[in-house]
Amino acid sequence: MEKAVSKPDVRDSEIPSPAEAFEAMIALKDRDEYKEGTIWTDYEPYSDSKGYYYWKGGNLGGSRISAVGCVAFAFILSDEAFGNLPARMYAPGGFAFEDIKAGDILRVSNDAHTVIVLEVNDAGVVVAEGNISTGDHKGRVHWGRAISKEEVMRNTSHYITRYPEGYVPPDDPDANVSIASGTLDGGLAWNLTKAGTMTISGRGAMPDFGSAEDQPWNGRGSQIKKIIIGDGVTGIGSCAFLNCGVLSIEISSSVTAIGNNAFKDSSLISVIIPSSVKTIGESAFRACRNLSLATVSEGVETIGQNAFRSCDKLASISLPASIGEVGAAAFLQCQSLTSVTFAPGSKRVQLGDNMFMGCYYLMRVTLPRSINRISEGMFQNCLSLAGLEIPQGAESIEASAFASCSVFTTVIIPDSVTTIGMAAFSSCPLNDIYFTGTQEQWNGISKIGDTASAVSKAAMHYNYVPPVSPDPDDGDDNNSGGDNNNGGDNNSGGNNSGNNNGSNSGSDENQTPVQTPFAKGKTFTVGGGTYKVTKAGEEVELKTLKSAAAKIVIDTVTGTDGVKYKVTSIGAKAMQNNKKMKSLTIGANVKTIGTGAFKGCVSLKKTLALPDSVKTIGASAFSGCSKITAVTIGKTSKSSLTTIGKSAFSGCRKLGKATIQSTKLNSAGKRAFKGTKSNLKVKVPSGQLKKYKKILKKAGLNAGQITK
């Protein structure tokens, strides 16, 4: 964001209701420049002549605001709804979820992204956004993403509203008026109100439907926002709410079964499945891409195949001791899933094939106390899983069970296992196997195909005794395997302690699981900095650093796992607008400086030196660092620099000297040196002078400013 000079005129008109604000915003959805999927970045749809959007909401933090990217998109929709009405901004703790209304703006994702609220439901909010940083909608406009109430309150760094203080939305007298109703086969009744609440009432089970077209409310699915399954209803039918816009659901304690495809492809944000439900049907919640919270109560016995498949936002799941069967691919490709916990119980649990396949960020798994097997492809392509304890009773580890688990180093295998299938540990860096039986028993296990070779490379530890977990009523957190250095998750095996000779003394020292370095994708926070692991046990990206120190050094960091990591990249906006930092030292391992990483660091003084390792300087990386007088990129001719992004040093108005040591530079973005001193001289390698004059001309320099 940047300051503008003029002040807005406040509109003398009625305040729009949330419903009117929604209608004003959603009307833009059909205009070409705001349609779903339209390119929207920090540079588009803006031109060089209009580089910012100046909103009409007045001052924030004492200054009027202009913006680009996601902020500009939110401001445009806000102005469409509120005209010139002034805004108020609140930090966490200054607002409640109940304060949020259509048209309000939220700053989310660790203060890195801005969205505008379209709808509010008791389960969460539905938003519109531009310039998304990741996923299928990266750098584009997206309408209709849902964010849970819990995530909103946990992850919102700023809340902006243009409703006046103390504003109470007018009641809609027609909110509870029925807009559609009818009866279902078997005698149940249904009713849909204008507010979007559908109630199923009566006694008995809902009928099954073959498809969305068979639903009696077909054509009104997008109007259904909340479902109430009334007391007396015993079952939710197959395909009952397939493809519906439902955001939340209340399931009564009379319901015993949820049918196949019941909520598949719906917009459901969260669900509590009561203890009365015994069966969750096949694909019941499949591809509910907004589902971030699913509570499965004690009493549920069966989860059908594909039940939660492709629930992209589901981050964790805890399954009760009552579970007896989980079907094939039940959680396949849940790409945000990091933690799975089965409560300890007496049942022997049947586990289907490919249960967690493609759960790239799955790191912590606590399996039931007794299982039939590790199924085929069960953890295939779980790229963040470092280890696992397999419970006693498992008879086999089947084909491709851990294939392509690229950080999987440690496994505890019970002596009940008789077969390990083809490619079970293919492409795994397996280091340690802790076997609860003897060497003779291990030798008797059938190891099919390449498995014999794969396990032969690991250090063997025989007669291993896993820690005993307490019963649930002893106050544990349902994590089996006892306490270890991973917080009781038992994702690592035991301490090697010199036992590479195939023996195990059985001592407590040799039985203690070692701490596993964080897997790729894991984030941790130390010293005010948030870091994301980019190479397990070795490298991280600095995501954000909030520090009031005058001198900043970005080099290596010791994670909360005790491992020392090299910082190899500095993320987008990592220290943007830090006005306290005067001195910056970037370590010799940093390769990438992200977009806007140090933008607006107005106290950063004198010479800025970047190491040979820096390959890419992102757009606006040092834009507005108005006190920098000189820049040196690379210490030697071995400098790796290939790219200087758009506006990288724009607005560095005291910058009079720059030295580029690299001979590999092939790109410099528009305005990279715009707004620097008029007599700025850029020194380049003599053999690259002609080439670099052409490259740097695009960056706002003339040929006379570039010397050898």
N, C-alpha and C positions, 0 to 999 in steps of 0.2 A: 504494500500500500504506500501511497505517496500523498503529500499534502497538496491541496489546491488553495487558491487565494480567495475566490469569491465565496459568498455565503448564500445559502438557499433561502427562498421565500417560503414561509409556512403556509400551507393551503388552509383556507378558511372553508372547510366543508365537513360533512359528517364523517365520522370514523367508520370505515367498512367493518362489517361483521366478519368473523372468520370464514363464514360461508361465502361472503362476497369476495374476500381476499383470495380464497381458493379459486373461485370462478374467474377472477381477473388473471391469475397466474396460469391456470390450466389452458386459458384461451391462447396463450403463446405457443403451446405445444404443437399446434397445426401450422405455425408460420415457419417458412423454410429455414430461417436462420436459427431457430430454436428446436427444430425437430429432433427426435431421438436419433442418436448416432452422428449428429452434425459435429464436425471438427471444432474443438474449443480448447485453446491452449493459452499460454501467456502472451502469444504473439498473433494469434488468430482468434476472432475475426478482425482484429485491429489492424490498421494500416499505419505506415510511418507518420502520417499526418495526424492521426488520432490514436495515440498509443495507450490511452487510459479511458475508463468509463468514470465519469464524475456523477456520483449519485446524489439524490435529492434529500437524503435523510439527515442532513445537518452535521454537526460536529460529533466526533467520538474521541474521547481522550483529549479534548481541547482543540482539536483540529478537524477541519473538513477533510473528507476522505475521497481519494480516487483509487481506482483498482484495475487489475487485469485478472485473467484466469478465472478460477473458481469463485473468487470474491466478486468479480464483476458480474458473473452470471447471476449470483444470488442478489446483487444489488439491482440488476435490471428487473428481475421478477418482483422484488420488493417495491420498486418505484411504480411498477405497473399496478400493484395493489393499493399502495398508500400515497401515491403522488408526492407531495412535499411535506408530509407529516414527519416530524423529527423523531430521531431514534434515541433509545437508551441502551446502554451496554452493562452487562453484569458478569462478574467472575463466578467460578464455582463457589457454592455456598450462599450466593446472593439470589438464587432463584430455585424454585421447586419444579418438578415435572408438570405439576398441575398448572403452572404459569404458561406453559408453552402452547402456542396457538398457530393456526395456519398463517403463514407469512412471516413467522419469526425465523431468525438466522442463527445457525449453530456453527461454531468453529470446533472441529473435531479432529480425530487422528493425530493426537499429540501436537495440537496447534498447527497442523500442516494442511488442513483442507476445510473448505467452507461449503455448507449446504443450506438450502432453504426449505422450511417445513411446508408440505402441502396439506397433510392430514394428521390428526392426532387421535390415537386410540389408546385404550387402557393398557395395551400390550407394548406400545411404542409409537413411533412416528413414521410417516412416509415422506420422502424428500425428493427434491429435484436438485441436480448438480451439474456443473461443467468442469472440464479439465481434471477428470479423475486420474489419479497417478498410477493405478494398477488395474489388472484384469481386462476383461473383454471390452470395457468401455473406456479404456485409457485414452486421455486426450480428447474426449468427446462429451457430448451432452447425454445425460441419462435421466429419465423420469421414472419415479416409482420405487426406488430402493427403500426398503423398510429397515429401521434401526430400533432395536429393542429399548424399552424403558431403562433397563439396567445399563446398557451401553451408553445411552444418551447421558445419564447422570454420572457415569464413571469417566466418560471420555470427552466431555464438552469443556473447552477451556474458556470460551466466551459465548454469551447468549445475548443476542441483540433483538429488541422488539420495538415496534413503532406504534403499538397500542399505548395510550396514556397510562400513567401510573394509577392503579386502582380500577382499571377497566374491567367490567364484567360483561361478557358476551350476552347478547339478548337470547332469551330462550326461544327456540323454534317451536311454536305451538303445534306444528304438524309433525314434529320429530317422531312421535309414536303412532302416527297415522299409518294404517296398513296400506301398502301399495300393491301387494300381491299375497294370495293365500290359497290354501287348498287342502285336500286330504291325500294320504298315501295308502297304498294297498296294505291292508291289515288294520286300518282304522286310525293311524296317527294323523295329526294335523300339523300344518306348517304355516307360518306367518312371517312376512317380511315387512319391516317398517321403513319409512322414509329415511330414518337415521342409519339404516343399513343393518339392523339387528334382525336375525332370523331365529325364530323359536320353533323347536320341534317338541310337540307335546302329545300326551296320551300314554297308553300302556302297550308295551310290546316292542318288537324290533322293527327298525326301518327296513324297507325292502332293498334288495340289491338292484343296481342299475348297470347296464352294459357299457355305457359311455356317458359323457357330459350331455350329449344330445337327448339322452333318455331322462335326464333330470326334469322334474316338473317345473323347476325354476330356471330351466335353460333360457339363456338370453338375458337373465338378470344376475348372472354369477358375479359380474364386476361390481354390482351394487351391494353385495353381501360383505359386510365388514366384521360383524361379530355373530357368532353362533351360540345359542343356548340350547343344550340338549337337556330337556326337562326331566324331572323325576318321574320314573315310570317307564321311560324309554330304555330298552335293554340292549339294543345294538345299533351301531352306525353302519349303514349299508355300504356295499361296494360302490365306488365311484360317486358317493353321495355328494361330495363337494369338490370333485375333480375340476381343476382349472378355475376355481372360484377366487375372488379377490379377498377372501376371509383373512383377517389379521389376527383375530383372537377367538378362542372357543372356551366355553364352560361345559364340562362333561359331568353329568350327575353321577352319583354313586350307584345308580341302578344299571348303568351300562356295563356289560360283561365282554363285549367284543367290538373291535373296530375293523371294519371290512377292508378287503383288498382295494387299493387305489383310492381310499376314502378321501384323502386330502392331497393326493398327488398333484404337483404343479400348482398348488395354491400359494397365496402370499402370506401364509401363517408365520407369525413372528415367534410365538412361544406357545407351549402346550404343557398342561399338567394332566398326565394320564392317571386316573384314580386307581386305588387298590382293588376296586371291584372288577376292573378289566382284566381278563385272563389272557386274551389273544389280541395282538396287534397284527393285522393282516399284511399280506404281501404288498409291497410298494405303498403302504398306507400313507407315508409322509415323503415319498420319493420326490426328489427335485423340488422340495419346498426351500427355495434358495434364500429366503429371508429367515428361515428358522434358526435362531441362535440359542434358544433355551428349550430343552425337552426334559421334563421330569417324569421318570418312570417309577411309579410307586411300588412298594412291597406288595405283592399279590399278583403282579403280572407274571405269567408263566411262559408265554411263547411270543417271540418277535419273528415275524415272517421274513422271507427272503426279500431283499431290496427295500426293506421297510423304511430306512432313513438314507438310502442311497442318494448321493449327489446333493445332500443338504450342505451347501457351500459354506454357510456361516456357523454351523454347529461346532463349537470349540471344545466341548467336553461332554462326556456322558457317564453317568453312574447308573449301574444296573443292579437291581435288588437280588437278594439271596433266593427269592422265589423263582427266578428265571431257570427254566429247564432246557430251553432250546432257543438258539439264535440262528436264523436261516442264512443261506448263502447270500453274499454281497450285501448284508444288512446295512453296512456303513461304507460301502465301496465309494471311493472318490469324494469323501467328505474332506475337502481340501483345507479346512481350517481346524480340523480335529487335532488336538494336541494331547488329550488325556482321556483314558478309558479306565474305569474302575468297576469290577464286579465285586459286590459285597460277598464275604465268605458265608457259605451255607453248606447244607448237607447233601444237596442234589449233585448228581453227576451231569454236567451240562453238555449238551450236544451242540457242536459248533460247525456251522456251514462253511463251504468253500468261499475263498476270496472275501472274507468278512471285512477286512480293513485295507484291501488292496488299493493302492493309489492315494492313501491318506498321507500326503507328503510331509506334513508337519507333526505327525503322531510321535510323541517322545516318551510318554509314560503309560504303561499298561499293567494293570493288576488283574490277572485272570482268576476265574473261580477256583476254589480249593480243589475241585475235582472236575476234570474234563475228559471227553472221549479221545480227543486228538488235537493236534495243531493241523488244521485243515489245509487242503491244497490252495496255494496262493494266498494264504490268510493274511500275511503282512507284506506281500510282494510290492515293491516300489514304495515302501514306507521309508523315505529318504532320511528321516530324522531319528529313527529308532536305533538307539545305541546298544540295547541289550534287553533280555527278557528272562524271567523265571517261568519255566514250564511246570505246572503242578503235577504232583504224583497222581498216577492213574491214567495219564495220557499214554496211549498205546502206540502212537505213530506221529512222526513229523512228515507230512506229506509233500508231494512234489511242489517245488517253487515256493515253499512256505515263506522263506525269507529272501527270495531272489531279488537282487538289485537293491537291497537295503544297504546303501553305500557307506553308512557309518556304524553298521552293526558289528560289534567287536566281541560281545560277551553273551553267553547263554548258559542257563542252568537246566540240565536235562535229567529227568527222573529215571530210575532204573526200571520203571514200568514200560518204557519205550522199547519196542522190538524192531521197528523199521524206520529208516530215514529215507525219504523218497528222492527221486531224481531232481537235481538242481535245487535242493532244499536251501542251500547256502550259496547259490551261484552269485558271483559278483559281490560277495560280502568280505570285508576285511576282518574275518573272524580270528581273534587272537587267543581267547580263553574259553574252554569248555569245562564247566563244573558238573561232574556226573555223580549222582548219589549212590551208584553201585561200584562194584569192583572193576579192575581192569579186565578180568576174565568176562564179566557180564558185558562190558563195553565191546569187547572183541566179538561177542556173539550177536550183536545187533546187525541186522541186514542193512547195508549202506549201498543204495542203488545208484548206478551210473557214476556221475562225477562227484558224488557226495563223499565217497571214501577219500578221494584226493583232497577235497576242500577241508574236511575235518582233520586230516593228517597234518595240516599246516598250523593248527592251533595248539597251544599248550594245554595238556590234559591235567585235570585235577580230580582224582578218584575219591570215593567215599565222602563226598561233600555232604554236609548236613545244613540245609537251608535254615535260616532263623525261623522260629515259630511265631506266627502272628497271633495276637490276642483275639478273643471272641468279640463280636460287636458290642456286647453289653459291658465289656471291660473299658469302654471309652475310646476305642480306636476309631480311625477315620475310614474304615473299610478297605485300607490298603494292605493286602497280604504281603508276607515276607518280612515283616518287622522293620526296625529302624536301620537305615543305612545312610550313607553320605548323600544320597539323592533324595532325601526327605521321605524314605520309606517306600519308594516306588519300585525298588528292586529291578531297575533296568540295567544294573551291572551285576557281574558275577562276583568272584572272590579275588582277594589279593594274591598275585602271582607268588610273591615271597620266595622266589628261587625254586619253585616246584616244576620246572620245565623237564625234570627227569621222569615225569609220569607218576610220581608218588605224592601222597598228601598225608602229612602227619596228623591231621585232624585237630590241630591245636586251634584255639580261638583266634590267634593271630592270622593263621592261614585261612580261616573261615570267613574273615571280614571282607565284604565286598568293597572293591575300590570305587573311588568316585570317577564317574565318566565325564569327560569334557562335554560342554554343551554341543548339541547337534546344530547343523546348518539351519538357519532360520530362527533360532532361539534368540531372544533379546534379554538383556540384563542392564541394570542401572547401577552405576558406581560413581561417586564423586560429582554428582550433578549431571553426568553424561549417560545417555541411553545408547547402547551399542547392539548391533545385530550381527550374529555370527554368519560369516560368509564362507568360511572353511573351518570345519569342525576342529577345535583344539588349536587353531593357528591364526586365523585372520578374522577381523571384524570391520564393520562399517560404523562410523560415528553417526548416529541418527540425529541426536540433538545434544547440545551442551549448554546448560543454563548455569552461568558462573558470573560472579561479580568481580573476579580477579582481574587485575590490570595486565598480568602476564599470563599468557596461555601457551601451553606446549601440547601438541597433538602428536603422539608417537606410539607408545605401547600402553596397554592397560591390563590389569589383572582382574579377570572376571570373578563373579561371585561363586564360580566353580573352582576357584583357586588356580586357574590356568592363565598364563601370560599370553595375551593376544597382540599381534601386530595390527595397528590401524592402517588399512590399505585404501580406504575411501572415506570421504567426508560427504555426508548426505545432503540432499536439497534442504536449504534453509536451516542448516544445522545451528548456526549462530547468528542468524539474520537479526539485524537491528540491536546487536549487543553494543551498548554505548559505554561500557566500562572498560572493555579490552583496549589496551594501548600497544601491547607487544604480542606478536604471534609467531610461534615457531612450529613449522610443519615437518614431521619426522620423515626419515629417508625411505619409509615403506609406502607412503601415500601415493596412490596411482591416479585417483579420481577426486576432483573437487566438484561437488554437485551444484546444480542450479541454485543461485541465490544463497550459497552457503555462508558468505560473509557480507551479504548486501546490507548497506546502511550501517556498517560498523564505523561510525563517524569519528571515533577516538583513536582508531588504529593509525599510528604515526610512522613517518619516515620510510625506511627501506623495507620492502617485503621480499623475502627470499624463498623461492620454492625449490625443492630438491630435484635431482635428476630423475627420480622415480615418477614424477607427475606426468601423466600421459594426456589427461583431459582436464581442461578448466571449463566448467559448465557455464551456461548462460547466466549473466548478471552475478557471477560468483563474487566479485568485489565491487559491484556497482555502488556508487554513492559513498565509497570510502574516501572522503574528501580531504584527509590529511596525509595520505600516502604520497611521498615525493619521488620514490624510485622503486622499480620492480626488477628483480633478477629471477629469471625462470631457468633453472638448471645451474649446477655448479661447474659442469664440464661439458665437453662435446658428446658425452654419453647420455645427455639429456634425452628423455623419452617423449617429450611433448609432441603431440600430433594435432591437437585440436584446441582452439580458443573459441569459446561460445559467444553467442550474440550478447552484446552489452556487457561483456565480462568485466571491463574496467571503465565503463561509461560513468561519467559524473565524478571521476577521481580528478578533481579540478586542479590539484597541486602536483599531479604526476608529470614530471618533466623528463624522466629518463627511464627507459626500459631496455633490458638486455635479454635476448632470447638465445640460449646456447644450443638448442636442438637443431639438428639438420633434418629432422623428420616432420616438421610442421607442414600439414597439407590443407588446413582449413582454419579460417578465422571468420567468425560471424559478423553480421551487420552491426555497426555501432560499437564494436568491441572496445574501441578507444575514443568514442565520441564524448565530448565534454571534458577532455583532459587539457593540459596547458597547450596553448597554441604553438609553443616552440618545443613540444615533446620530441625527443629523439629516441628512435628504437634501433639498437645495435643488434645486428644479426651476423651469423657466420658468413665469411667472405664468399665462400663458394655457393651460397644460397641467395645472394643479394638480389639478383634479377628475378628469381622465382618468388621470393618473399615480398618484393615490391608489388607484385600482382596480387598475392594473397592478402596483404595487409591494406591494400587500397580499399577493399570491400569493408575493412574494419574501421574506416573513417580517417585513414592517414593518407597523406600525399607522398609522392616518391621522394621528395626532398627530406622528409622526416625519417627516412629509413637509411641507415648507414652500416658500414661493415667495421 
